[in-house]
Amino acid sequence: MATFLGAANVLLGMWRDGKVVLGSLELKPPLDLFTFANRQPVRVVFRPEDAVLNFQPQLLHTPFYLGRGVVEDVSYIGPTERLLIRLLLRDPREDQACQQT
């Protein structure tokens, strides 16, 4: 369990067949993570600075892809920019299939 100060993003998912399920997206957990009961609720927590946004997913260089999103709100607080994004959690293969049809 990580402990840190500051803001964090939290996504609610479910443990199913050894994977974290967020919408139709399935994430493989770290190898050192213990397993949970099937269909047990889980939380994926990450820091805002670890998120990468781009309108062209093929230009992202990250092993973790959460899917497409819609920017719902932008606010500026001094030097900080805050984005509220509604995620459309999908497997990247679904995006590729849509582009090919």
Secondary structure, DSSP 4 states (H G I P E B T S, - for coil): ----SS--EEEEEEEETTEEEETTEEEPPPTTPPP--TT-EEEEEE-GGG----S-GGG---S---EEEEEEEEEEETTEEEEEEEEEE--HHHHHHHHH-
